[in-house]
Amino acid sequence: MSERVEYWLKLCDEDLLTARAMFQAERYLPMGFYCHMIVEKALKAVVAKKTNELPPKIHDLDKLAVQGGINEDLSEEQLVLLEKLGPLQIETRYPDDEEMEIPQLTPTICEQLLKETEEFLCWIKKRLEK
């Protein structure tokens, strides 16, 4: 595996530790943001492997999946995960109101989101080993 790919995966592992800590601290919006970053960086590892270049500086998970050539290989559950994560990076980076509550980020939903993010990362790592 190239150093560039390993770099992105190392960032994923570090962000996963942070996402878990945010979940434990009941900081659900930052946890959601970190889940987005984990999936984004995992997809950037795929792009780096495919192109042998630096991935683009974008945050669109669907575009990264296309650029990495894995969009057709994603399961329905993985596509739904990308859809759920997309808005979280926007709401976190550019909130309309600092007091804004995000009702969909309940403890139960966040626990599932974190689990799905971990599963996605494992799936990407297995693909990159090939």
N, C-alpha and C positions, 0 to 999 in steps of 0.2 A: 504494500500500500504506500502511496506517495506521501511525502511529508505534508503536502498541502491538504490532502484528504484527512490525514491524522490530526492536523491542526484543527480542522472544523469539528471532528468528532470529539476532540479533547474539550473544545468549547461547549459542546452539547452536554458532556458529562458534568462539567462545572455548573452549567445552567440548571441541570437536573437536580443537583444538590440544593441550589437556591430555590427552585420551584418547590421542592419538598419542604424546605424550611419555611417558605411563605405559607404553604398549606398548613403546617403545624401551628404557625403564628396567627392563623385565620385571616391572612392578608390575601384575599381571593383575587382581587384585580391584578396585583403584581404577580401572583402565581399564574394567572391566565396569560399574562404578558410573557413570562418566562417559558411557558409551554409553547407559545407561538415561536419564541426565539429558538427553542430546541428543535422544533420541526423545521424552521427556516434554515438553521445551520446544518441540519442533517441533509436537507435538500441541496444546500450549497456544497456539501461534501460530494454528493452525487454529480452535481454539475462540474465540480473540479476534477473528478475522476474522468468524466466523459470528455471534457474539453482540454484537460491539462492546462487550464488557465484559471485565473482568479474569477470566481463567480461574480455576476453583476451585483451592484449595490442596490438591490430592490428587496421589498418585503412581501411581495405577492407570492403566496405559496403555490397557487395554481401555475403561474408562469414559471416558477422554479422547477416544478415537477415536469413541465413540458420541456424546458431547456435541458433537464437532466435525462430526458427520454424515458421517464417512468410513469408518466401520466396514464398510460393505457394499462399499466400493471397494478395500479392502486385498486384496492377493494372498495366496495361501497362504503364500508365503515371508515376507511381511511379518507375517502373523499368527503364524508360528512365531518370528520375531524378537521380537515383543512377549512371547510366551510365555517365550522364553529370558531376556529382560532382566528380567522381573518379579521373580524371586527375588533378583537381584543387588542391587537397591536395599535389600531387606530384610536380606540377609546382611551388607551393608556398613554399614548404619545400626545394626543391632541384632545384632551377632555374639554367638553363644552362648559362644564361646571365642576369645580373641585369637590363639591358636596354630593355629586351625582352618585346615586346608588345603582348598582347593576343587579337587578333582582335575579337574573338567570344564574348568577354565580353563588349558588347555595353550597354548603359543605358537601352535600351528596353529589351535586353536579361537578364540583371541583375535584372531588376524589376520583370520579369517573374520567374526567378530562386528564388528570395526571396519569392515571392508569393507561389510557389510550395513547398519550404522548410517549410514555415509556415503551409501550408495545411498538409504536411506530419507529422509535429510535432503534430498538432491537432488530426490527425488520430491515431497516436501512443498513445497519451494520452487517447483517448477514449477506445482503445483496452486494455490499462493497467488498466482502471477502472473496467473492467469486472472481 
